[in-house]
Amino acid sequence: MKSIYEQDHNILPDSDFFRGDLYFLVPGNKGRLLDARRTPIQIDSYLSESGLMHIKILKFEDKGNIWELPAEEITDFQFEKSSKKLNHTQVKTIKKAIEKLDHDLNIQANPKVLQITNEQINETIPNVLDWIENNSSFLNINKTLDLTLRVGPLELQADFANYMQMHNLKDLDYRISQTWAAQSGGEIIKALQQTMAEMGLLNYYGKSLRDRNILKTIRKETFMKYVVHRLAYVRSFFSKIGLEKLILYRGMSSEKGWRSVSKPWSSWTPILQIANCHADFEKYGAHQNKSTDSYLFKRTFPIEKIFMTYFETKGLNQQWKETEVIVIHDEEDRKYI
């Protein structure tokens, strides 16, 4: 199968670049992400109060967008040999900021809190079912969902957007889904996952928030409301079309060796060929035979573990066509590369 991503078939060799280092954290410096296609980037800014850097994407699907990353992740990039450098004192200051801000955070799900959360979701579901019955454009013209679609049905995405707008959550959902689709992380994703852990829905193993302003601009109560309505809608919709489970696939490749890390959730797809593009078992694999390790999984998940899918979520399926389905992890399945 042809790669699902845009490609550059004239990639310069790694020897033409310097490996990323804090010395290169200068706005305007250009380089490449160390992914298979070496995505071109440019340093946009460094935020000293949070130790975060803003990276502008210069090519491919996310061209023009800004990624927000911890400054120390600059080692995941390469930089042009003509790049400007910070001096030793400036780098030392950044390192001190990172040491102050970089903290691990573990939040264990509380079963009693989860029971309360599930009660809230279950109390919301009848209202969602009524709303879908009376307002769904998708179900007016479809009785089933084609799980092989590369793009979610526009009517279904419009339905979900209208429902979330009714609860003043549409913009938040778009921001969250776009951020995840682009960079599989970010401060708003951390804030969401930490909130879900506090609601008992998952165990959070990761980093603490660096940008505390997130919870000033988006209150934790808003995140909680968002989670309840999103889960209630996903469960209601799949119930309406008679699906209790989804068969999903996940492929992954790594140039850094096998790494077992704990994650609150992971991305899957209902399309085997898409997962295979992320594995490295053929010439069209995401890493083009550069990987040291690769896997391809098939699993069946109950709808209760599905948080977000590209079917109903415009932001997850706009410039990216990865057909993502986000699965909430429990203790049995939270360890993936």
C-alpha positions, 0 to 999 in steps of 0.5 A, a space after each residue: 500500500 502507498 504511504 498514507 503520508 506526503 513524502 519528499 523523495 529528495 531527502 538530504 543525508 543526515 550528515 548535512 545537519 547537526 544533531 539537535 541541542 539546546 544551543 540551537 534553540 534560537 528563533 529562526 533556526 531551521 532543521 528537521 524532525 527525526 521522523 522517517 521523512 525528516 519533516 522540515 521545521 523552524 524554531 519559532 520561540 522559546 517560553 522561559 516561564 514554562 520551558 516550552 518551545 514553539 516549533 513551526 512545521 514547514 512542509 507536509 500535512 501540518 505545514 504552517 502550524 505550531 507545535 508546542 514541545 518541552 525544550 529538551 525535546 530539541 534532541 529529536 531534531 536536526 539543524 542546518 549547519 549554518 544555524 545560530 547558537 546560544 552561548 554557554 550562559 544562555 544554555 545553562 539558564 535553560 537547563 536550570 529552568 528545565 530541571 525546575 519544571 520537569 517533574 514526573 506525575 503519576 495519578 492512579 485511577 480511583 475505582 470509587 471515583 470511576 463509579 461516580 463518573 460512569 453514573 454521570 455518563 450513564 445519566 447523560 446517555 438517554 439525553 444523547 440518544 434522544 438528541 441523535 434520534 431527533 437531530 442526526 443528519 447521518 442516521 437520516 441517510 445511513 443505517 450503518 457505518 462503513 469502517 473502511 472509510 479513510 475520511 469520517 462521514 461529513 454528516 456524522 462529524 457535523 452531528 457531533 459538532 452540533 451536539 458539542 456546540 449545544 454544550 459550548 464544547 465544540 471549540 475545545 474538542 477541535 483544539 484537543 483533536 487537532 493537537 493530538 492529530 498533529 503531535 500526539 501530545 502537548 500541554 492541553 492533552 496532558 491537562 485532559 489526561 490528568 483530568 481523566 485520571 482524576 475522574 477514575 477513567 485511566 491511570 496517568 503516567 507522564 509529566 506534570 503541566 508546565 503551562 499552568 495557564 491552561 487551567 486558568 483559560 480552561 477550567 478543570 470543570 470544563 474538561 470534566 464536562 467535556 469528557 462526560 459528553 464526549 464519552 456519552 456521545 460515542 457510546 450512544 452513537 455506536 449503540 444506535 448503529 448496533 456496534 458493541 465492539 471494534 476490531 482495531 489494528 496498531 502498527 509501530 516502528 522505532 529507530 531507537 530500539 524497543 521501549 516499553 512506556 506507560 501511556 494513558 491511551 493509544 491510537 489504533 485504526 480499523 484499517 489493517 493497511 493503515 496500521 501496516 504503514 506504521 509498521 516496518 515490514 515492507 518498503 512502504 513502512 513508515 520508517 522505510 527499513 530504518 527501524 530496529 524494532 517494529 510490531 503490528 497488533 490486532 485487538 478487539 475493544 469494547 466501545 466503553 474503551 473508545 474515547 475518540 474516533 475519526 468518524 465523528 471528529 473533524 479535527 482528528 481527520 482533517 489534514 491527517 488521514 490516519 483513521 485514528 481511534 483513541 483507546 483508553 488504557 487499563 492495566 492490561 493494555 497500557 504499555 506500548 512503544 
